[in-house]
Amino acid sequence: MRAVRLAVGGCAAVGPLAQRRGGLMRQPRRPARQVAAQLGSSAPEGQQAAGSSAPPTSRPAEPEAPSIKQTMADLDALLGIEPEKEEQVPSSSGAAEGGAPKVSISADVLKTLAEAEVARAEQAGSSASAKEVQSKLADSIERIVEQAKKLAEEEGKGNTAGQEAVRRELENIIETVGQAANGVDAQDLKRMKEQVFGATTFWVTETRPLATQTLELGVVVKGNLRGKREAVFKEVCEKIAAMFGDKYVVRLVEDPEGALDESMRGSGDGSAPPEPRVQFEILPASSAQPAATKGWQRVAAGVLLLLTLGSTLQFGLAANIGLLPKETLQWLADPANLNTDLLPPGLETYDPLPFLSSTGNVFIVTLLPQLVHELAHVTVAGLRGIKIAPSYLIPNSQLGTFGSVTQLKSMVRDRTDLFDFSAAALVAGGLTSLALFVAGLAASHGGAAPEPGLLPVPAQLFQGSLLLGGIARLGLSSEALTHAQVFVSPLLVGGWCGLVTTALNCLPVGNLDGGRVMMSAFGRSSLAVSSLLSYVGLGLGLLGSSLALPFGLYVLICQRTAEQYIQDEVSGVSERRRLVAAAIIIFALLTLIPMAPDVVTDMGSVGSPGNFI
């Protein structure tokens, strides 16, 4: 209630009126009658209305409430405040009868909140923890309702014990809902901090909910490492497994805030960079693993396989179209003839067996490197205990296939396992393609005259790759490549396509095998930089020429997110693996960059398949 002080002896009222003016725009205005009713008869004797011009006069003692009411009414009229209807002020006896304010607890509202949290936990993939949360919330709600009934029966008796019980149950609900939000039980986390982490392993300074793009449930444990990183991580994993079984999964990642601090300070003395600051992530086992493969995903993998077979067959037909009679090709070049049912000229006496045989050879040798690539994935996954989903082959008319999307369905132990899984497939597919390419060069004479078993390809094909074009010039001679077309073996075509496809997947970007190799060997920050540079190269057509645009769109749509399911993301790989990673990246660049003297000439043909078909 606002205090009102009135001047005595005809002095002007100052502070209160200014306060009243300043508060007009900040809070609802109250008529004077309400103020007077609140003041009642407590006004001191001898006071009179502020601002009155008449001198004070002696009067018999009487209640001052009417004078105060009149004065406040005059102030209301002066300030433009409309009077409101008088409200009955409850008497003190009525307040005593009414007792303390009544607070009702709706069990239906609490149950609705509980069901919403359980549904959210189930949607995040934590069905086991969702049932546990539902049970805890149901028990707490039941106890709260019982305590509320007791408080209603004992109302006015000062039952502080019952109020304290309700407060504790509400705190339990808040704690349980917090568990549903991050998937980690508060009591379990407390036990971890007391019995797992400590002064000799990892001194905990802060815990916070985990929020990443892929891993939604979990808790981040930040602090200071007090021992050797590998030994501490092993000890933490073993203790948590002994205490909770397979309920939780522990991840070791770099502390992004610590890495930022180190980069801002710098080493300064040119010495080796210090060990990165780390943090632990405690994840519920249900959310730490990728979602299981669903039936529709298997169907999608089968459909993509059929489409890839079709695109590879179409590529084989296109690669052998030069074997058709010249008059047939001229007739097919006229769009008006494509809508007729007439047999193209030149095919009356044409033997299609060489054409079909060569098409089948190109079909097989084009798919062979990709088959070896997938077998390498499966083999290493079995050796390292990694679960993978069915491969989603990506069809492409210019190469037969862009490769495949191979998703992980389990947590990888460390970066070394991820490197072996990805690099093995790239090396196996690349070596198979290289063997086909070299064998094709040996079987090709490089002349312009047709020969059985060879198929004509444009000489411009060899200008699309700095590395492969250089090898082809050594194997076929520079004079052979001066002709408009060169007759080569189907093995060379299949090897060429396999090497280009492998080089595209070696690019250090996103979740491609090349991106996984880059992150495993050099870290996530290096992958971010290399991904940006790769996108720039693909966007400008500097990498892959006519394949840059479709492959770049494929990566952006399907493979842009880096791998997240790594348990130990801090421990690096051996120096030998880092050298292999560097060699893979160099191979990708040399294969996808066009030959320097022909870059300007070929820029006009970007968007057409001439550089690779």
N, C-alpha and C positions, 0 to 999 in steps of 0.2 A: 504494500500500500504506500502510495506516494505521500511523503510528509508535507504538510502545509503550514507555513509560518506566516503570521500576519503582523504587520507593523503596529506599534502601540504609540498613542499620542499623536495621531495624524501623520506619521511618517509614511512615505511611499513604500509599497511592497516591491521588493526587488527580486532576489534569487528565485523564489518559487514561481513567479509569473514567467520569468525567462526560461525556467526549466519547462514550464507547461507549453510555452511557444515552441521550444526546440523539439519537444516530443510529439507535436501534432502530426508530423509526417512519418513518424517511426512506429506508432502503435495506435490501436483504436482509441477514439476519444470517449471519455466517460462523462456523462452529465454530472452536474454538481450534486444532484440528489443522491447518487450512489456514493460519492465521496462523503457527503454529510451523514448518510446512513452508517457508513463505516466509522466515521469519527464519533458519532453519537454524542454523548454528553461529556466527552473527555476534554473539550476545549477549555483552556484556563479562563478564569474569570477576569474581567477587565479588558478583554480583547474586543476590537471592533473591526469593521470592514476596512480592508486596505484601500487607500485612495479616496476615502470619504472626506469631504471638505468641512463638514461640521465638527466642531471641537468636541472632545469627549465630555459627556455629562454623567452625573451620578444617577444611577437607577437602582431600583430594588433588585436584589439578587434573584435571577431567574435563569432558566436554562439558555445557553448560548446557541443551541442547535438551530433555532429559527433564523438568528442573525447570520450564522455561517451558511445556511441554505440560501438565504437571500443574496449574500455576497457572491457565492459560487454561481448562482443563477445569473447574476449580472455579468460575471466574467464569461459565462457560456454565451450570453447574448452578444457581448463585445467581440468575442473570438469567432462567432458564427457557428457554434456547436448546437445542433438541434437536440432538444431534450428527448430523452427516451422514457418509456414507461417505467415506473418504479417497480423494482423487483423486490420480492419479499426476501429479506435476509433471514436465513434460518437461525433460530435462537440457539443459545448454547445448550439448552435442555434438549432441543431436537438433535443437535449434533451428538450429544451424549447418547441419545436413544439410538441414533443411526449407527454408532460405532465407527470402526475403521472402514476405509473404502474397500468395497468388495472387488476382488480380482478373480475372474473366472478363467479356467484353463480348459480349452476345447481339445478333447482327445482326438476328434476327427481331423483337426488342423495338424496336430502333431503326427498322426498317422499318414496324412497326405504328404507332409514333408519327408517322412521316412521312406514312403514308397517311391517318391521322386528320386531320392538319393540312391536307393537300391537299384532302380531302373537305370540310372546313369552309370552306376558301377558295372551292371551287367552289360550295358552297351559298350563300355570300355574293355570288355573281355575278362572281367574278374568275377566270374560266376561264383566261385567258392567263397571269396571274401564277401560277396554281395549277400549270400545266405547268412553268413556270420553277422554282418552288419544289421540285417533285418531282425535277427533274433535279439541282438542287444537293444535295438531301438524299441522293439515290442515290449521287452521287459521293463525298460526305463519308463515308457509311456504308461504302462499298467501301474507301476509304483507311484508315478506322479499323480495319476487320477485318484488312487487310494488316499494319498496324503492330502490332496485337495478336498476330498470328502470329509476327512477328519478335521481339517481346518475350518470347513464350513460349519460343522457341528459344534466346534469349540470356539467359534468366533467371539472375539471380545475378551477371551480369557488369557491373551498374551502367550499363546503357545509358540514360543520361539524354537522349540525342538522340531516341531512339525515344519515350520518355515525353513529351518536349516536343512531338513531332509529334502524338501522340494527343491531348494537351491542346489543341493548336491546332485540330484537326479537331472536337473536341467544342465548342469555342467557335464554330466555323463553323456547326455544327448549331443551336446556341442562337440565333445571329444570324439564320440562315435561317428558323427557326421564328418568331422575332420578326417577320420580314418577312411571313410568312404571317398573323400575327395582326393586323397593321395595313395590309398591302397595299402598303407603300412599302419599297423596297430600301434597306438601311442605307447602302450606298455611294452610291446616288443622293441620299439625304438629306444625306450628308456633302458631296457636291459642291454641293448647293444652298446649304448653310450657308457654304461657302467661296467660291463663285463668283456666287451670286445675291443672297443677303442679305449685308449689310455695313454699314459705318459710315456710308455715304452714303444708304442706302435703309432698311433695317430691321435693327436690331441685335438678334440672337437671344440670348435669355437662357435659354430652356427649350423642349424639345420633349417632347410626350407623345402617347400614342395617342388617337385620336378615338373618342368613344363617345356617339352621339346616338341618338334614337329611330328616325330614318330613315336616317342615314348612319352605317354601322357601321365601314367601313374607311377609314383615313386617319391623318394625323399633324397635330397642332396645333402650330404654331410661334408661340411667345409671345416678345415682346420690346418694343422701343421704336422708334417710327416716327421716321425721320430726314429726312423730306422731305414734300412735299405728298402727301396720301393718294392722290388720283387718279393722279398721275404715278408714284408708287412702285408702286401696284398694276399699272399698265400695264407698267412696266418688268419687274416680277417675272414677270408672265404671259408676256411676250415672251421673256425669257431662258430660262425653263423650257421653253417651246415649242421654242426653238432647240436646247436641249440634249437633250431627251427626246422631241420630237415631240408626238404626241397621247397619250402614255403617262399623263400626269397632268393633273388639273384643279385650278386654284387658286381658293380662295374667300377672300373678305375679310369677316370678321364682327367684331362688337363683342366685346371681351374682357369676359366677365361679371364677373370679379374686379376689373378696372379700373373698370367702371361702378359696382360696389358701393363701391369706395374713394372715387370721386368723389361719390357720393350721401351718404356719411357725412361727408366733409369739407365739402361745400357750397361755393358760390361766396363767400358772406359779404358781398360788396360790392354785390350786386344787379346785377352785370354779366351779360353773356350767358354761358350755360354753355360750358365749354371743349369742344374737339373730343373725341369719344369715343376711348378707347383701343381699339386694334384688334389682331387676331391673324389669322394666315393659317392656312388649312387646305389641306393637300396631299392630294388624293384620287386613287386609281387611277381612270382614265377609265371602267373597267367598272362601278365602284360609284358614280360621280358622277352617272350618268344613271339615271332611273327605269327600272324593268323594262319590257321591251317588251310590247306588248299581245298577249295570248295568244288562241288561238282561242275558248276558252270565254267570254272576256270580250266578244268580238264577239257571240257568241250571246246572252249576257246582255243586251247593249245592244239587240239586236233584240227580245228578249222584253219588255223594259221599254218599248220603243217601242210594241209592240202593246197592252200593258196601258194605256199612257197614252192611246192612241187610244180604247180602250174606256172608260176613265174619263171622257174628254172627251165622248164620245157619250152616256154615261149622264148627265153633267151637262146636256147639251143637252136630253135628254128630260125631266129633272126641271125645268129652267127653263121648259119649255113645257107642263107638265102642266095649268096653269090654262086652257089653250085647249080642254080637253076639256069636254063637256057637264056641267052641274051634277049631273044624276042619275047620270052615270057616276062622277064623283068621290065622291059619297055611297056608291055601291055598292062602290067600291074601298076606302073607308075602313073597311068592315066586314071584319075579318080572316077571318070564316067564309066569305066569298065568294071568297077567294083560292084555295081548294082545289077549286073547281068548274070544269067545262069550259064553263059557260054563257057566252054573249056578254053583256058588261055592257050594261045598259039605256042607251039614248041613242045607241048606235053604229050602229043599223040604217040610219039615213039620214045618218050623219055623214060629211062629206067630210074625209079625213085629209090631203089635200094641203097646206093651210095649216100644219097641225101639223108635218108632215115637213119642209116648206120652212123653217119657222122653226127647227126643230131643227138642220137643216144649217147655217143661218146662224150659230147660236150655236156650233156645233162649229168652224166655220172661223175665226170671229173670236176664239175663245178660244185656238186654237193659233197664230194669226198672231204675236202678240208673242213667244212662245217661239221660233218659227222665226227671227224677226229677231234675237233674242238669240244664237242659235247661229251664224247667219251672221256676226254681228259678231265672235264669238270666232274663227271660222275666218279671217276677213279680216285681223284684227290679228296673229294667229299667223303667217300667211304673210308679212306685212310685217316682223315682228320676228324671223323665223327660229325660231319656237317650234314644237316638235312637240307635238301634243295627241292624246289617245286619243279614241275614239268617245264621244259624250256619252251618259250614262246618265240618261234621263228618269225622273222620279219621279212616278208617277200619284197622283192625289188626287180623291176624289169631290166635294169641295166647291168646288174651283177648276178642276178638270180636270187640273192638274199643279202640283207644287211647284217646278218648275224642273228643273234637271239637275245632274249631277256631271260636271264637265269636268276630267280629270286632265292634268297636264303630263307629257310624255314626253321632255323635254330640259331642260337647265339654262338658266334665264332669265338674261340678261346682268346686269341690275341692277333696282332697285326701280322705275325709270321704266317699263321694259318691262312689268313685272308690273302696274303701275297701268293702263297703257294697255290691256292685254289684258282686265282685269277691268272697268274703268270703261266702256270702249266698249260692252261687251255690256249693262251695266245701263242706260246712257243710251239705247242704241238700242231695247231692249225697252220702257223706260219711255216714251220719246217716241211709239212706236207705240201703246202702250196709251192714252196721253193723247189722241192724235188720235182713236182709236176712241171714247173716252169723250165727248169734246167733240162729235163728230159724232152720237153717240147722243143726247146731250142736245138737240141741235138738231132731231133727228127725233122726239123724244118730246114729246107735248103735256101730259103730267102729269095728265091727267084720269082719273076713275075709270071712264069708259065705255069699253067695248072698241072697238078700231079695227083694221082689217086691217093686218097687218104689225107690230103691236105685241104684246107679251106682258106679262102681269101679273106684277109682282114685289111682295113685301111691302114696305110703307113702312119697316119696321124695318131693312131692308137699309141704308138711308142713315144709320142711327145707329151703324153699326159702324166708321166711319172719320171722324176729325175733319176731315181734309183733303177727302176725296171727298164726305162728307156736306155740308160747307159749300159746295162747288162745285155739288152737286146742288140745294141749296136756292136758290142764285142762278139756276140754269138752269130749274128746274121750279116755283119759288115755294114759299114755306112753306105756303101753303094746300093745294097739291096733296099735300104729304106728310102732311097730317092724315088722309087716307083710309087704310083698311086695306091697300089695294093700289093700285099705280100702274102704268099701262100705259106701257112704255118700249120703245125700239128694241133689237133684238138687239145692235147696235153698242155700246150703253151697257153691256150685260151683259158682253160680251167685253172691253171696255176696263176695266171695273171689276175683273174677275178678273185681267187682265194687270197692272194697277197694284198690286193686292194681292200677287200673286206676285213682282213686281219688288221691292216694298218688303220682303218677307220675305228675299229674297236680298241686299238692301242692308244687312241687319243686320251690324254689325261683330263677327262671331264666327267662330272657326275658319277653315276653308278655303272658306267661302262667298265669292262675289265681293265682298261687302261686307267680309269679313275680310281679303281680299287688298288691297283698297283702303285699309283702315285701316292695315295693316302697312306698305304701301308709302309712305303719306303721313306717318305719325306714329311708326312703329317697332314692333318686336315687343312691347316692354313696354306700350305703349298698347293694343295688340291684346289683351293678357292682361287688362287692366282692363275694356275694353269687352266682351270675351267674358263675363266674370263678370256684368256688369250686364245683358247681353242674356239670359243664362240665368235670372237672377232675374226679369226682366220676363216671359219666356215661362212660367216656372214659376208665377208668380202670375196669369197670364192678363191682364196689363196690356198686352201687345203681341199683337195678332192675335186676341184674344178666343177663340172656339171653335177657332181654328186653332193656338193656342199649344201645346197638348199634343202633337198629332201632328207638328207641325213641329219642336218642341224635341227629340223623340225621334229624328227623322230626322237632325238636326244632330249629336246625341250619337253616333249610330251611324256615320254616314257622313262627317261633315265637321268633326269636332272638332279635328283636328290641323292646325296652321297650316302654310303653305307653307314647304318647306325648300330647294327647288332654285333658289336664287338665288346667282349667282356673286359679285356685289358687293352685300352686304346692308347696307353702312354708308352709302354715298352716297344722300342723300335725293332727293326730287323737287322740282320747281319750286314756287314759291308759288302759281301759278295752279292747279296740280294739287291742292294742299292745300285750296284753296277749293272746288274741285269735290268733293273727298272730304267736306268738311264739309257741302256741300249735299246730297250723297247720303244721308248719315246723318240729316240733319234731315228729308228727304223720307220716309225709312223710319219715323221716329218719328211724324210727323204723320199718316201713312197708317194705321199700325197701332194708334194710340191711339183708343179710341172717343170719341164726342162726350160732353163732360163732363156735361151735364144728364141723360144717360141711362145713365151708368155703373152706378149703383146698381140701376136697373131691369133692365139687361141682365145683371147678374151672375148672376141666377137661370137664365138661358138658356145659360150657358157649358156647352159640351159638346154642344149641338145646333147644326145648321147654319142656324138661323134668322137669325143676324146677317149671313151672307154669301149665303144662297140664299133 
